[in-house]
């Protein structure tokens, strides 16, 4: 006969009753983050039939990064022409009270991050083994040789390999290794300002982006950019200052600087985001993978700290991470990414402090003499 007791409130309590734990779905790989790194990695694994869960409650979305992609991104990853909103042949730069316009050796491009990220995610989801969970991972727990992920909607998922592609600061990185030091994080804020194509043609030089390094607005290294796209302008600022100070500086630039006069009366959407800006090369000696985990993209700190470019490293890292797993050893990712683009990151990290210091004038001067100076016929203000 089973024993039944009375609770203090007089209710029956059955000692034989079992508490049922919520069931967990199981996948071979869990990728936290469906941005360019996570989606590219998911596509590689999905094409090989690996069962992948990719978690993201916010993608695709616009970002204040501007959507500047290098020619190698377009060529290597075969980006459709329809996604390219502006071909960039020139950069108008202002620094040390000098303005110079230089030509890129190869055309660069501007994209909408929302459309670009959406395309990459849909490419991954063409593979039936890839599932997108529109949920936010809020807890990561190590269980024997697996990881248990819990989401903001109470879902439980177990994976054999965990890949952090969740930007910075990365929740995944916090659990599998340790966070990127605060001193290596840069805040970016910006606006997406919608406007007509006619307005763009009248007020902005064709095939040209603009970059301003003025210390009046950016005091701790960094710059302000203006990127004209198809039917909008992305303007932003990045620096190791607080988001509040950066927004004030950007608003002041729009109100006071001659370049900002073209944007004063346009209302748009405000964005803010953190990116890694590693200024010590030794950081890249740290591992990006372990026995059953890996970090890619911003979560790995793989961003060029001089110009803030990270899309190529995120996509290339996603492919190399997937390749390492398919080659049978996730630790191979360390060799792969260092061979492909490690030298670029090490060099930029060692040069960034000098570039943004007063001595950076010596690095800047050759641009002035090599290219068109001030009063260019392509400048319209």
Secondary structure, DSSP 8 states (H G I E B T S, - for coil): ---EEE-TTS-EEETT--------EEEEEEEE--SHHHHHHHHHHHHTT--EEEE-SS-S---TT--EE-HHHHHHHT--GGG--EEEEEEEEEETTEEEEEEEEEEEEE--HHHHHHHHHHHHHTSTTEEEE-S-EEEEEEETTEEEEEETT--EEEEEEEEE---SS-HHHHHHS----GGGEEEEEEEEEE--HHHHHHHS-TTEEEEE--TTT--SSEEEEEEE-SSEEEEEEEESS-HHHHHHHHHHHHHHSGGGGGTTT---EEEEEEEE----GGGGGS-SB-SSEEE-GGGGT-S-TTT---HHHHHHHHHHHHHHHHTT-TTHHHHHHIIIIIHHHHHHHHHHHHHTSGGGHHHHHHHHHHSEESS-TT---
